[in-house]
Amino acid sequence: MGADEGLPDASVITCDNIVTLPKAILAEAVVGHLSLEKRGALDHALRYALDIQY
Amino acid sequence: MGRREVLVQLDDDLVTRLDLLASERGTNRSELLRRGALAVLDAADMRRADDELQAAYRRIPQDPDVVQWPRSCRCDHAGVVARGDIVWADLGAPAGRRPVCILTRDAAIAVLSAITCAPITRTIEEFAPRSPWELTKGCRMRA
């Protein structure tokens, strides 16, 4: 991920460190959004991270 | 499972398009209609599940202790977010201020006061294997 998602540098989503945050701290405007293709890749990574097999 | 013949009236144009798709996919009109019916039923089930989930959280809000964690997070004002959005957040020490990706499904975001996010990092090299597939295996999603 990077500029396409509104990020200044090449980055990765860390699916092994998901956290629950109060909605109130997501204070700033949305800077980007995952494309459908990248959302598919994220879902794949989440399934792997959480060992969802079915 | 038993099957029954059902008479369905379709527009000529719809039949033409279905037959075209069926020949492209090496299947037949009946199979496409079966899949279509299942998709409609699945969508109705999902919609019902969303409604039930929202009603349940309205009846019994989230555990306040979970909502307040982590207390070190800085509170400004609530933004409107959706699944797949990238938003900056202050996660407190040691993670600090960094972008996160929203994971909670949209139907739940509407009724929750705390939502699930995956932190985003620029630290790729020290974990990163070589191919996108291996990145996925390492539970890191990269374009």
N, CA and C atoms of all chains as a GROMACS GRO file, in nm:
protein
  591
    1MET      N    1   0.084  -0.119   0.000
    1MET     CA    2   0.000   0.000   0.000
    1MET      C    3   0.088   0.123   0.000
    2GLY      N    4   0.032   0.236  -0.042
    2GLY     CA    5   0.110   0.359  -0.044
    2GLY      C    6   0.023   0.475  -0.087
    3ALA      N    7   0.072   0.549  -0.186
    3ALA     CA    8   0.005   0.672  -0.228
    3ALA      C    9  -0.141   0.646  -0.270
    4ASP      N   10  -0.167   0.530  -0.330
    4ASP     CA   11  -0.304   0.501  -0.374
    4ASP      C   12  -0.403   0.501  -0.258
    5GLU      N   13  -0.352   0.470  -0.138
    5GLU     CA   14  -0.441   0.466  -0.020
    5GLU      C   15  -0.423   0.590   0.066
    6GLY      N   16  -0.355   0.691   0.014
    6GLY     CA   17  -0.338   0.814   0.089
    6GLY      C   18  -0.228   0.809   0.192
    7LEU      N   19  -0.137   0.712   0.176
    7LEU     CA   20  -0.027   0.698   0.271
    7LEU      C   21   0.101   0.757   0.210
    8PRO      N   22   0.184   0.821   0.294
    8PRO     CA   23   0.304   0.886   0.241
    8PRO      C   24   0.411   0.787   0.195
    9ASP      N   25   0.414   0.668   0.254
    9ASP     CA   26   0.520   0.572   0.221
    9ASP      C   27   0.460   0.434   0.196
   10ALA      N   28   0.539   0.347   0.132
   10ALA     CA   29   0.499   0.208   0.116
   10ALA      C   30   0.479   0.147   0.255
   11SER      N   31   0.364   0.082   0.275
   11SER     CA   32   0.328   0.034   0.408
   11SER      C   33   0.258  -0.102   0.398
   12VAL      N   34   0.240  -0.166   0.511
   12VAL     CA   35   0.164  -0.290   0.517
   12VAL      C   36   0.065  -0.285   0.632
   13ILE      N   37  -0.046  -0.358   0.616
   13ILE     CA   38  -0.143  -0.373   0.725
   13ILE      C   39  -0.098  -0.493   0.808
   14THR      N   40  -0.089  -0.477   0.938
   14THR     CA   41  -0.042  -0.586   1.023
   14THR      C   42  -0.162  -0.660   1.082
   15CYS      N   43  -0.196  -0.773   1.020
   15CYS     CA   44  -0.317  -0.846   1.060
   15CYS      C   45  -0.296  -0.927   1.187
   16ASP      N   46  -0.172  -0.937   1.235
   16ASP     CA   47  -0.148  -1.008   1.360
   16ASP      C   48  -0.161  -0.917   1.481
   17ASN      N   49  -0.190  -0.790   1.458
   17ASN     CA   50  -0.196  -0.695   1.570
   17ASN      C   51  -0.324  -0.614   1.569
   18ILE      N   52  -0.435  -0.679   1.536
   18ILE     CA   53  -0.558  -0.601   1.529
   18ILE      C   54  -0.601  -0.557   1.669
   19VAL      N   55  -0.657  -0.436   1.674
   19VAL     CA   56  -0.695  -0.376   1.802
   19VAL      C   57  -0.837  -0.321   1.793
   20THR      N   58  -0.899  -0.307   1.909
   20THR     CA   59  -1.030  -0.243   1.916
   20THR      C   60  -1.011  -0.101   1.967
   21LEU      N   61  -1.058  -0.004   1.891
   21LEU     CA   62  -1.037   0.136   1.928
   21LEU      C   63  -1.172   0.206   1.946
   22PRO      N   64  -1.180   0.296   2.046
   22PRO     CA   65  -1.300   0.378   2.057
   22PRO      C   66  -1.319   0.455   1.927
   23LYS      N   67  -1.441   0.458   1.877
   23LYS     CA   68  -1.466   0.527   1.750
   23LYS      C   69  -1.424   0.674   1.759
   24ALA      N   70  -1.431   0.727   1.879
   24ALA     CA   71  -1.402   0.870   1.897
   24ALA      C   72  -1.257   0.905   1.866
   25ILE      N   73  -1.165   0.808   1.874
   25ILE     CA   74  -1.025   0.848   1.850
   25ILE      C   75  -0.992   0.850   1.700
   26LEU      N   76  -1.082   0.796   1.620
   26LEU     CA   77  -1.057   0.802   1.476
   26LEU      C   78  -1.100   0.941   1.431
   27ALA      N   79  -1.020   1.036   1.477
   27ALA     CA   80  -1.065   1.174   1.479
   27ALA      C   81  -1.053   1.245   1.346
   28GLU      N   82  -0.960   1.196   1.265
   28GLU     CA   83  -0.931   1.274   1.145
   28GLU      C   84  -1.004   1.219   1.024
   29ALA      N   85  -1.004   1.299   0.920
   29ALA     CA   86  -1.074   1.258   0.798
   29ALA      C   87  -1.011   1.130   0.744
   30VAL      N   88  -1.092   1.052   0.677
   30VAL     CA   89  -1.043   0.932   0.610
   30VAL      C   90  -0.943   0.976   0.503
   31VAL      N   91  -0.823   0.917   0.504
   31VAL     CA   92  -0.721   0.957   0.406
   31VAL      C   93  -0.722   0.869   0.283
   32GLY      N   94  -0.778   0.750   0.295
   32GLY     CA   95  -0.778   0.662   0.179
   32GLY      C   96  -0.872   0.547   0.199
   33HIS      N   97  -0.881   0.464   0.095
   33HIS     CA   98  -0.972   0.351   0.099
   33HIS      C   99  -0.911   0.238   0.016
   34LEU      N  100  -0.930   0.114   0.062
   34LEU     CA  101  -0.876   0.000  -0.012
   34LEU      C  102  -0.958  -0.025  -0.137
   35SER      N  103  -0.891  -0.055  -0.247
   35SER     CA  104  -0.962  -0.098  -0.368
   35SER      C  105  -1.022  -0.236  -0.341
   36LEU      N  106  -1.114  -0.275  -0.429
   36LEU     CA  107  -1.179  -0.406  -0.412
   36LEU      C  108  -1.075  -0.518  -0.412
   37GLU      N  109  -0.976  -0.503  -0.500
   37GLU     CA  110  -0.871  -0.605  -0.511
   37GLU      C  111  -0.789  -0.614  -0.382
   38LYS      N  112  -0.750  -0.499  -0.328
   38LYS     CA  113  -0.670  -0.500  -0.206
   38LYS      C  114  -0.753  -0.544  -0.086
   39ARG      N  115  -0.882  -0.514  -0.090
   39ARG     CA  116  -0.969  -0.560   0.017
   39ARG      C  117  -0.974  -0.713   0.016
   40GLY      N  118  -0.975  -0.770  -0.103
   40GLY     CA  119  -0.970  -0.916  -0.114
   40GLY      C  120  -0.843  -0.972  -0.054
   41ALA      N  121  -0.730  -0.904  -0.082
   41ALA     CA  122  -0.601  -0.949  -0.028
   41ALA      C  123  -0.601  -0.936   0.125
   42LEU      N  124  -0.660  -0.827   0.175
   42LEU     CA  125  -0.669  -0.808   0.320
   42LEU      C  126  -0.752  -0.920   0.383
   43ASP      N  127  -0.868  -0.951   0.322
   43ASP     CA  128  -0.953  -1.056   0.377
   43ASP      C  129  -0.879  -1.190   0.380
   44HIS      N  130  -0.801  -1.214   0.275
   44HIS     CA  131  -0.722  -1.337   0.268
   44HIS      C  132  -0.621  -1.340   0.384
   45ALA      N  133  -0.553  -1.227   0.405
   45ALA     CA  134  -0.453  -1.220   0.511
   45ALA      C  135  -0.519  -1.236   0.649
   46LEU      N  136  -0.639  -1.177   0.666
   46LEU     CA  137  -0.709  -1.189   0.795
   46LEU      C  138  -0.748  -1.334   0.821
   47ARG      N  139  -0.794  -1.402   0.717
   47ARG     CA  140  -0.830  -1.544   0.734
   47ARG      C  141  -0.708  -1.623   0.779
   48TYR      N  142  -0.594  -1.590   0.718
   48TYR     CA  143  -0.472  -1.661   0.757
   48TYR      C  144  -0.432  -1.626   0.900
   49ALA      N  145  -0.436  -1.496   0.931
   49ALA     CA  146  -0.392  -1.449   1.063
   49ALA      C  147  -0.477  -1.511   1.175
   50LEU      N  148  -0.606  -1.528   1.149
   50LEU     CA  149  -0.697  -1.576   1.253
   50LEU      C  150  -0.725  -1.726   1.240
   51ASP      N  151  -0.657  -1.789   1.144
   51ASP     CA  152  -0.672  -1.933   1.122
   51ASP      C  153  -0.819  -1.970   1.098
   52ILE      N  154  -0.884  -1.891   1.014
   52ILE     CA  155  -1.022  -1.922   0.976
   52ILE      C  156  -1.016  -2.017   0.857
   53GLN      N  157  -1.054  -2.140   0.880
   53GLN     CA  158  -1.033  -2.242   0.776
   53GLN      C  159  -1.158  -2.274   0.696
   54TYR      N  160  -1.274  -2.234   0.746
   54TYR     CA  161  -1.396  -2.269   0.673
   54TYR      C  162  -1.478  -2.144   0.643
   55MET      N  163  -3.093  -3.412  -0.292
   55MET     CA  164  -3.201  -3.315  -0.275
   55MET      C  165  -3.298  -3.324  -0.394
   56GLY      N  166  -3.427  -3.325  -0.365
   56GLY     CA  167  -3.525  -3.333  -0.473
   56GLY      C  168  -3.529  -3.204  -0.556
   57ARG      N  169  -3.565  -3.218  -0.681
   57ARG     CA  170  -3.576  -3.099  -0.766
   57ARG      C  171  -3.714  -3.094  -0.828
   58ARG      N  172  -3.757  -2.976  -0.852
   58ARG     CA  173  -3.890  -2.955  -0.906
   58ARG      C  174  -3.881  -2.861  -1.026
   59GLU      N  175  -3.957  -2.888  -1.126
   59GLU     CA  176  -3.960  -2.797  -1.240
   59GLU      C  177  -4.050  -2.679  -1.208
   60VAL      N  178  -4.000  -2.561  -1.235
   60VAL     CA  179  -4.076  -2.440  -1.205
   60VAL      C  180  -4.087  -2.356  -1.332
   61LEU      N  181  -4.202  -2.306  -1.356
   61LEU     CA  182  -4.221  -2.221  -1.474
   61LEU      C  183  -4.191  -2.076  -1.435
   62VAL      N  184  -4.094  -2.015  -1.502
   62VAL     CA  185  -4.058  -1.877  -1.473
   62VAL      C  186  -4.068  -1.796  -1.600
   63GLN      N  187  -4.132  -1.681  -1.593
   63GLN     CA  188  -4.140  -1.596  -1.710
   63GLN      C  189  -4.027  -1.494  -1.707
   64LEU      N  190  -3.947  -1.489  -1.814
   64LEU     CA  191  -3.835  -1.396  -1.822
   64LEU      C  192  -3.846  -1.313  -1.949
   65ASP      N  193  -3.793  -1.191  -1.942
   65ASP     CA  194  -3.788  -1.109  -2.063
   65ASP      C  195  -3.695  -1.175  -2.166
   66ASP      N  196  -3.726  -1.156  -2.294
   66ASP     CA  197  -3.644  -1.214  -2.400
   66ASP      C  198  -3.497  -1.173  -2.385
   67ASP      N  199  -3.477  -1.045  -2.355
   67ASP     CA  200  -3.341  -0.994  -2.344
   67ASP      C  201  -3.265  -1.066  -2.232
   68LEU      N  202  -3.334  -1.088  -2.121
   68LEU     CA  203  -3.271  -1.156  -2.007
   68LEU      C  204  -3.232  -1.299  -2.044
   69VAL      N  205  -3.322  -1.367  -2.117
   69VAL     CA  206  -3.294  -1.504  -2.159
   69VAL      C  207  -3.171  -1.507  -2.251
   70THR      N  208  -3.166  -1.412  -2.344
   70THR     CA  209  -3.052  -1.405  -2.436
   70THR      C  210  -2.922  -1.387  -2.361
   71ARG      N  211  -2.924  -1.294  -2.265
   71ARG     CA  212  -2.801  -1.268  -2.189
   71ARG      C  213  -2.762  -1.386  -2.102
   72LEU      N  214  -2.861  -1.452  -2.044
   72LEU     CA  215  -2.832  -1.571  -1.963
   72LEU      C  216  -2.769  -1.681  -2.048
   73ASP      N  217  -2.826  -1.702  -2.167
   73ASP     CA  218  -2.775  -1.809  -2.254
   73ASP      C  219  -2.632  -1.778  -2.299
   74LEU      N  220  -2.607  -1.650  -2.325
   74LEU     CA  221  -2.472  -1.610  -2.365
   74LEU      C  222  -2.372  -1.640  -2.252
   75LEU      N  223  -2.409  -1.600  -2.132
   75LEU     CA  224  -2.322  -1.624  -2.016
   75LEU      C  225  -2.304  -1.774  -1.994
   76ALA      N  226  -2.414  -1.849  -2.008
   76ALA     CA  227  -2.407  -1.993  -1.986
   76ALA      C  228  -2.309  -2.058  -2.084
   77SER      N  229  -2.315  -2.016  -2.211
   77SER     CA  230  -2.224  -2.077  -2.308
   77SER      C  231  -2.080  -2.035  -2.282
   78GLU      N  232  -2.061  -1.911  -2.234
   78GLU     CA  233  -1.925  -1.866  -2.198
   78GLU      C  234  -1.870  -1.950  -2.083
   79ARG      N  235  -1.955  -1.980  -1.988
   79ARG     CA  236  -1.910  -2.050  -1.867
   79ARG      C  237  -1.920  -2.203  -1.879
   80GLY      N  238  -1.969  -2.251  -1.991
   80GLY     CA  239  -1.984  -2.395  -2.008
   80GLY      C  240  -2.088  -2.454  -1.915
   81THR      N  241  -2.194  -2.379  -1.890
   81THR     CA  242  -2.300  -2.428  -1.802
   81THR      C  243  -2.434  -2.408  -1.874
   82ASN      N  244  -2.544  -2.412  -1.801
   82ASN     CA  245  -2.672  -2.394  -1.868
   82ASN      C  246  -2.758  -2.292  -1.794
   83ARG      N  247  -2.870  -2.256  -1.859
   83ARG     CA  248  -2.958  -2.152  -1.808
   83ARG      C  249  -3.012  -2.188  -1.669
   84SER      N  250  -3.050  -2.314  -1.652
   84SER     CA  251  -3.107  -2.355  -1.523
   84SER      C  252  -3.006  -2.337  -1.410
   85GLU      N  253  -2.881  -2.373  -1.438
   85GLU     CA  254  -2.778  -2.362  -1.334
   85GLU      C  255  -2.758  -2.216  -1.295
   86LEU      N  256  -2.754  -2.127  -1.395
   86LEU     CA  257  -2.739  -1.984  -1.365
   86LEU      C  258  -2.856  -1.933  -1.282
   87LEU      N  259  -2.976  -1.975  -1.315
   87LEU     CA  260  -3.093  -1.930  -1.240
   87LEU      C  261  -3.090  -1.984  -1.097
   88ARG      N  262  -3.043  -2.109  -1.082
   88ARG     CA  263  -3.029  -2.164  -0.945
   88ARG      C  264  -2.933  -2.078  -0.864
   89ARG      N  265  -2.816  -2.045  -0.927
   89ARG     CA  266  -2.717  -1.962  -0.856
   89ARG      C  267  -2.776  -1.826  -0.822
   90GLY      N  268  -2.851  -1.770  -0.917
   90GLY     CA  269  -2.912  -1.639  -0.893
   90GLY      C  270  -3.008  -1.644  -0.775
   91ALA      N  271  -3.089  -1.750  -0.770
   91ALA     CA  272  -3.186  -1.762  -0.660
   91ALA      C  273  -3.112  -1.775  -0.527
   92LEU      N  274  -3.003  -1.853  -0.526
   92LEU     CA  275  -2.926  -1.868  -0.402
   92LEU      C  276  -2.866  -1.734  -0.359
   93ALA      N  277  -2.818  -1.654  -0.458
   93ALA     CA  278  -2.759  -1.524  -0.425
   93ALA      C  279  -2.863  -1.432  -0.363
   94VAL      N  280  -2.985  -1.435  -0.416
   94VAL     CA  281  -3.093  -1.352  -0.361
   94VAL      C  282  -3.123  -1.394  -0.217
   95LEU      N  283  -3.130  -1.526  -0.194
   95LEU     CA  284  -3.160  -1.576  -0.060
   95LEU      C  285  -3.046  -1.543   0.037
   96ASP      N  286  -2.920  -1.560  -0.010
   96ASP     CA  287  -2.805  -1.526   0.076
   96ASP      C  288  -2.808  -1.379   0.114
   97ALA      N  289  -2.836  -1.293   0.016
   97ALA     CA  290  -2.839  -1.149   0.044
   97ALA      C  291  -2.947  -1.117   0.147
   98ALA      N  292  -3.062  -1.185   0.137
   98ALA     CA  293  -3.170  -1.161   0.233
   98ALA      C  294  -3.128  -1.207   0.372
   99ASP      N  295  -3.058  -1.322   0.378
   99ASP     CA  296  -3.008  -1.372   0.508
   99ASP      C  297  -2.911  -1.273   0.571
  100MET      N  298  -2.819  -1.221   0.486
  100MET     CA  299  -2.719  -1.127   0.537
  100MET      C  300  -2.787  -1.000   0.587
  101ARG      N  301  -2.886  -0.954   0.514
  101ARG     CA  302  -2.958  -0.834   0.554
  101ARG      C  303  -3.027  -0.856   0.688
  102ARG      N  304  -3.090  -0.975   0.702
  102ARG     CA  305  -3.157  -1.007   0.827
  102ARG      C  306  -3.056  -1.012   0.942
  103ALA      N  307  -2.938  -1.073   0.914
  103ALA     CA  308  -2.834  -1.082   1.018
  103ALA      C  309  -2.788  -0.943   1.059
  104ASP      N  310  -2.771  -0.851   0.960
  104ASP     CA  311  -2.731  -0.713   0.993
  104ASP      C  312  -2.835  -0.647   1.082
  105ASP      N  313  -2.962  -0.664   1.047
  105ASP     CA  314  -3.069  -0.603   1.127
  105ASP      C  315  -3.070  -0.657   1.270
  106GLU      N  316  -3.053  -0.790   1.281
  106GLU     CA  317  -3.054  -0.852   1.415
  106GLU      C  318  -2.936  -0.805   1.497
  107LEU      N  319  -2.818  -0.793   1.430
  107LEU     CA  320  -2.699  -0.748   1.501
  107LEU      C  321  -2.716  -0.605   1.552
  108GLN      N  322  -2.770  -0.518   1.466
  108GLN     CA  323  -2.789  -0.380   1.508
  108GLN      C  324  -2.889  -0.371   1.623
  109ALA      N  325  -2.996  -0.450   1.614
  109ALA     CA  326  -3.097  -0.448   1.721
  109ALA      C  327  -3.037  -0.500   1.852
  110ALA      N  328  -2.953  -0.604   1.842
  110ALA     CA  329  -2.893  -0.662   1.962
  110ALA      C  330  -2.801  -0.562   2.031
  111TYR      N  331  -2.718  -0.489   1.952
  111TYR     CA  332  -2.627  -0.393   2.013
  111TYR      C  333  -2.702  -0.273   2.068
  112ARG      N  334  -2.818  -0.240   2.008
  112ARG     CA  335  -2.897  -0.130   2.064
  112ARG      C  336  -2.958  -0.172   2.197
  113ARG      N  337  -2.997  -0.299   2.207
  113ARG     CA  338  -3.052  -0.350   2.333
  113ARG      C  339  -2.944  -0.358   2.440
  114ILE      N  340  -2.829  -0.418   2.403
  114ILE     CA  341  -2.720  -0.437   2.499
  114ILE      C  342  -2.594  -0.375   2.440
  115PRO      N  343  -2.563  -0.248   2.477
  115PRO     CA  344  -2.446  -0.181   2.422
  115PRO      C  345  -2.317  -0.255   2.460
  116GLN      N  346  -2.207  -0.218   2.393
  116GLN     CA  347  -2.080  -0.281   2.421
  116GLN      C  348  -2.039  -0.261   2.567
  117ASP      N  349  -1.958  -0.357   2.616
  117ASP     CA  350  -1.902  -0.348   2.751
  117ASP      C  351  -1.823  -0.217   2.763
  118PRO      N  352  -1.860  -0.129   2.858
  118PRO     CA  353  -1.793   0.002   2.869
  118PRO      C  354  -1.642  -0.013   2.891
  119ASP      N  355  -1.599  -0.118   2.960
  119ASP     CA  356  -1.456  -0.135   2.983
  119ASP      C  357  -1.382  -0.158   2.852
  120VAL      N  358  -1.445  -0.233   2.763
  120VAL     CA  359  -1.383  -0.258   2.633
  120VAL      C  360  -1.379  -0.130   2.551
  121VAL      N  361  -1.486  -0.054   2.561
  121VAL     CA  362  -1.495   0.069   2.483
  121VAL      C  363  -1.388   0.168   2.527
  122GLN      N  364  -1.360   0.174   2.656
  122GLN     CA  365  -1.267   0.273   2.708
  122GLN      C  366  -1.121   0.236   2.684
  123TRP      N  367  -1.097   0.111   2.650
  123TRP     CA  368  -0.959   0.070   2.630
  123TRP      C  369  -0.915   0.104   2.490
  124PRO      N  370  -0.792   0.149   2.458
  124PRO     CA  371  -0.695   0.185   2.561
  124PRO      C  372  -0.716   0.328   2.608
  125ARG      N  373  -0.701   0.349   2.738
  125ARG     CA  374  -0.730   0.480   2.794
  125ARG      C  375  -0.632   0.587   2.747
  126SER      N  376  -0.515   0.543   2.700
  126SER     CA  377  -0.415   0.641   2.657
  126SER      C  378  -0.449   0.703   2.522
  127CYS      N  379  -0.552   0.650   2.456
  127CYS     CA  380  -0.586   0.704   2.325
  127CYS      C  381  -0.639   0.846   2.337
  128ARG      N  382  -0.601   0.927   2.242
  128ARG     CA  383  -0.644   1.067   2.246
  128ARG      C  384  -0.783   1.080   2.184
  129CYS      N  385  -0.872   1.147   2.253
  129CYS     CA  386  -1.007   1.165   2.201
  129CYS      C  387  -1.026   1.305   2.144
  130ASP      N  388  -1.065   1.316   2.022
  130ASP     CA  389  -1.098   1.446   1.966
  130ASP      C  390  -1.246   1.448   1.931
  131HIS      N  391  -1.277   1.410   1.810
  131HIS     CA  392  -1.418   1.397   1.776
  131HIS      C  393  -1.436   1.275   1.688
  132ALA      N  394  -1.555   1.223   1.687
  132ALA     CA  395  -1.580   1.100   1.613
  132ALA      C  396  -1.585   1.126   1.464
  133GLY      N  397  -1.517   1.044   1.388
  133GLY     CA  398  -1.525   1.054   1.243
  133GLY      C  399  -1.622   0.951   1.191
  134VAL      N  400  -1.661   0.964   1.067
  134VAL     CA  401  -1.748   0.866   1.005
  134VAL      C  402  -1.659   0.776   0.919
  135VAL      N  403  -1.658   0.648   0.949
  135VAL     CA  404  -1.568   0.558   0.879
  135VAL      C  405  -1.644   0.437   0.825
  136ALA      N  406  -1.580   0.366   0.734
  136ALA     CA  407  -1.638   0.244   0.676
  136ALA      C  408  -1.529   0.139   0.664
  137ARG      N  409  -1.568   0.013   0.649
  137ARG     CA  410  -1.469  -0.094   0.637
  137ARG      C  411  -1.378  -0.067   0.517
  138GLY      N  412  -1.247  -0.085   0.541
  138GLY     CA  413  -1.151  -0.064   0.434
  138GLY      C  414  -1.096   0.078   0.429
  139ASP      N  415  -1.152   0.168   0.509
  139ASP     CA  416  -1.099   0.305   0.516
  139ASP      C  417  -0.964   0.306   0.587
  140ILE      N  418  -0.879   0.399   0.544
  140ILE     CA  419  -0.751   0.422   0.612
  140ILE      C  420  -0.764   0.552   0.690
  141VAL      N  421  -0.740   0.547   0.821
  141VAL     CA  422  -0.759   0.663   0.908
  141VAL      C  423  -0.639   0.672   1.002
  142TRP      N  424  -0.600   0.794   1.033
  142TRP     CA  425  -0.493   0.811   1.132
  142TRP      C  426  -0.553   0.805   1.272
  143ALA      N  427  -0.479   0.743   1.363
  143ALA     CA  428  -0.526   0.734   1.501
  143ALA      C  429  -0.406   0.736   1.594
  144ASP      N  430  -0.427   0.789   1.715
  144ASP     CA  431  -0.320   0.788   1.814
  144ASP      C  432  -0.339   0.666   1.903
  145LEU      N  433  -0.253   0.566   1.886
  145LEU     CA  434  -0.269   0.442   1.963
  145LEU      C  435  -0.200   0.449   2.099
  146GLY      N  436  -0.140   0.562   2.131
  146GLY     CA  437  -0.067   0.571   2.256
  146GLY      C  438   0.066   0.497   2.246
  147ALA      N  439   0.150   0.510   2.350
  147ALA     CA  440   0.279   0.444   2.348
  147ALA      C  441   0.259   0.292   2.354
  148PRO      N  442   0.341   0.211   2.290
  148PRO     CA  443   0.455   0.253   2.207
  148PRO      C  444   0.420   0.269   2.059
  149ALA      N  445   0.298   0.232   2.020
  149ALA     CA  446   0.265   0.234   1.876
  149ALA      C  447   0.256   0.376   1.822
  150GLY      N  448   0.206   0.469   1.904
  150GLY     CA  449   0.201   0.609   1.864
  150GLY      C  450   0.098   0.640   1.758
  151ARG      N  451   0.116   0.756   1.697
  151ARG     CA  452   0.021   0.801   1.595
  151ARG      C  453   0.055   0.734   1.462
  152ARG      N  454  -0.041   0.664   1.406
  152ARG     CA  455  -0.018   0.590   1.282
  152ARG      C  456  -0.150   0.563   1.212
  153PRO      N  457  -0.143   0.534   1.082
  153PRO     CA  458  -0.267   0.498   1.013
  153PRO      C  459  -0.314   0.358   1.053
  154VAL      N  460  -0.445   0.340   1.050
  154VAL     CA  461  -0.503   0.208   1.074
  154VAL      C  462  -0.605   0.180   0.963
  155CYS      N  463  -0.631   0.051   0.940
  155CYS     CA  464  -0.734   0.013   0.842
  155CYS      C  465  -0.855  -0.038   0.919
  156ILE      N  466  -0.973   0.014   0.885
  156ILE     CA  467  -1.096  -0.025   0.954
  156ILE      C  468  -1.138  -0.165   0.910
  157LEU      N  469  -1.162  -0.255   1.007
  157LEU     CA  470  -1.199  -0.393   0.976
  157LEU      C  471  -1.345  -0.425   1.007
  158THR      N  472  -1.403  -0.354   1.103
  158THR     CA  473  -1.541  -0.383   1.143
  158THR      C  474  -1.636  -0.364   1.025
  159ARG      N  475  -1.734  -0.454   1.014
  159ARG     CA  476  -1.829  -0.442   0.904
  159ARG      C  477  -1.918  -0.319   0.922
  160ASP      N  478  -1.959  -0.263   0.808
  160ASP     CA  479  -2.029  -0.134   0.811
  160ASP      C  480  -2.156  -0.137   0.897
  161ALA      N  481  -2.230  -0.248   0.889
  161ALA     CA  482  -2.356  -0.255   0.964
  161ALA      C  483  -2.330  -0.243   1.114
  162ALA      N  484  -2.212  -0.294   1.159
  162ALA     CA  485  -2.182  -0.289   1.302
  162ALA      C  486  -2.125  -0.153   1.342
  163ILE      N  487  -2.047  -0.090   1.252
  163ILE     CA  488  -1.988   0.041   1.284
  163ILE      C  489  -2.096   0.139   1.328
  164ALA      N  490  -2.212   0.130   1.262
  164ALA     CA  491  -2.320   0.224   1.289
  164ALA      C  492  -2.364   0.219   1.435
  165VAL      N  493  -2.352   0.104   1.500
  165VAL     CA  494  -2.408   0.091   1.634
  165VAL      C  495  -2.302   0.069   1.742
  166LEU      N  496  -2.175   0.058   1.705
  166LEU     CA  497  -2.070   0.035   1.804
  166LEU      C  498  -2.001   0.166   1.841
  167SER      N  499  -1.948   0.172   1.964
  167SER     CA  500  -1.866   0.287   1.998
  167SER      C  501  -1.718   0.252   1.998
  168ALA      N  502  -1.685   0.123   1.985
  168ALA     CA  503  -1.546   0.083   1.966
  168ALA      C  504  -1.541  -0.014   1.849
  169ILE      N  505  -1.446   0.006   1.759
  169ILE     CA  506  -1.443  -0.077   1.638
  169ILE      C  507  -1.304  -0.136   1.617
  170THR      N  508  -1.299  -0.243   1.540
  170THR     CA  509  -1.175  -0.318   1.521
  170THR      C  510  -1.095  -0.260   1.404
  171CYS      N  511  -0.965  -0.243   1.429
  171CYS     CA  512  -0.877  -0.186   1.327
  171CYS      C  513  -0.748  -0.267   1.321
  172ALA      N  514  -0.681  -0.262   1.206
  172ALA     CA  515  -0.548  -0.322   1.195
  172ALA      C  516  -0.448  -0.209   1.176
  173PRO      N  517  -0.347  -0.200   1.264
  173PRO     CA  518  -0.247  -0.095   1.250
  173PRO      C  519  -0.168  -0.111   1.120
  174ILE      N  520  -0.122   0.000   1.066
  174ILE     CA  521  -0.042  -0.001   0.943
  174ILE      C  522   0.100   0.042   0.979
  175THR      N  523   0.198  -0.025   0.919
  175THR     CA  524   0.337   0.006   0.949
  175THR      C  525   0.418   0.018   0.822
  176ARG      N  526   0.524   0.100   0.829
  176ARG     CA  527   0.617   0.108   0.716
  176ARG      C  528   0.726   0.003   0.728
  177THR      N  529   0.728  -0.063   0.844
  177THR     CA  530   0.832  -0.163   0.866
  177THR      C  531   0.801  -0.288   0.787
  178ILE      N  532   0.858  -0.295   0.669
  178ILE     CA  533   0.829  -0.407   0.580
  178ILE      C  534   0.948  -0.502   0.577
  179GLU      N  535   1.065  -0.443   0.564
  179GLU     CA  536   1.183  -0.523   0.534
  179GLU      C  537   1.214  -0.632   0.638
  180GLU      N  538   1.204  -0.596   0.764
  180GLU     CA  539   1.250  -0.693   0.864
  180GLU      C  540   1.161  -0.817   0.872
  181PHE      N  541   1.035  -0.802   0.827
  181PHE     CA  542   0.946  -0.917   0.827
  181PHE      C  543   0.927  -0.973   0.687
  182ALA      N  544   0.954  -0.887   0.588
  182ALA     CA  545   0.901  -0.916   0.456
  182ALA      C  546   0.973  -1.028   0.384
  183PRO      N  547   0.904  -1.136   0.355
  183PRO     CA  548   0.955  -1.231   0.257
  183PRO      C  549   0.950  -1.166   0.120
  184ARG      N  550   0.972  -1.239   0.013
  184ARG     CA  551   0.995  -1.176  -0.116
  184ARG      C  552   0.872  -1.154  -0.203
  185SER      N  553   0.775  -1.240  -0.195
  185SER     CA  554   0.663  -1.227  -0.288
  185SER      C  555   0.537  -1.178  -0.216
  186PRO      N  556   0.442  -1.120  -0.290
  186PRO     CA  557   0.316  -1.078  -0.227
  186PRO      C  558   0.247  -1.194  -0.156
  187TRP      N  559   0.256  -1.314  -0.216
  187TRP     CA  560   0.193  -1.430  -0.152
  187TRP      C  561   0.255  -1.456  -0.016
  188GLU      N  562   0.391  -1.445  -0.010
  188GLU     CA  563   0.456  -1.470   0.119
  188GLU      C  564   0.424  -1.360   0.218
  189LEU      N  565   0.405  -1.238   0.165
  189LEU     CA  566   0.362  -1.130   0.254
  189LEU      C  567   0.227  -1.164   0.315
  190THR      N  568   0.139  -1.219   0.233
  190THR     CA  569   0.008  -1.259   0.283
  190THR      C  570   0.024  -1.369   0.387
  191LYS      N  571   0.112  -1.464   0.357
  191LYS     CA  572   0.134  -1.573   0.453
  191LYS      C  573   0.184  -1.519   0.586
  192GLY      N  574   0.262  -1.409   0.576
  192GLY     CA  575   0.312  -1.347   0.698
  192GLY      C  576   0.210  -1.255   0.760
  193CYS      N  577   0.087  -1.261   0.708
  193CYS     CA  578  -0.024  -1.184   0.763
  193CYS      C  579  -0.006  -1.036   0.743
  194ARG      N  580   0.066  -0.998   0.639
  194ARG     CA  581   0.079  -0.856   0.608
  194ARG      C  582   0.030  -0.838   0.467
  195MET      N  583  -0.057  -0.743   0.450
  195MET     CA  584  -0.117  -0.726   0.319
  195MET      C  585  -0.045  -0.611   0.249
  196ARG      N  586   0.014  -0.638   0.133
  196ARG     CA  587   0.081  -0.533   0.059
  196ARG      C  588   0.037  -0.537  -0.086
  197ALA      N  589   0.027  -0.421  -0.146
  197ALA     CA  590  -0.013  -0.416  -0.287
  197ALA      C  591   0.098  -0.475  -0.372
   0.00000   0.00000   0.00000
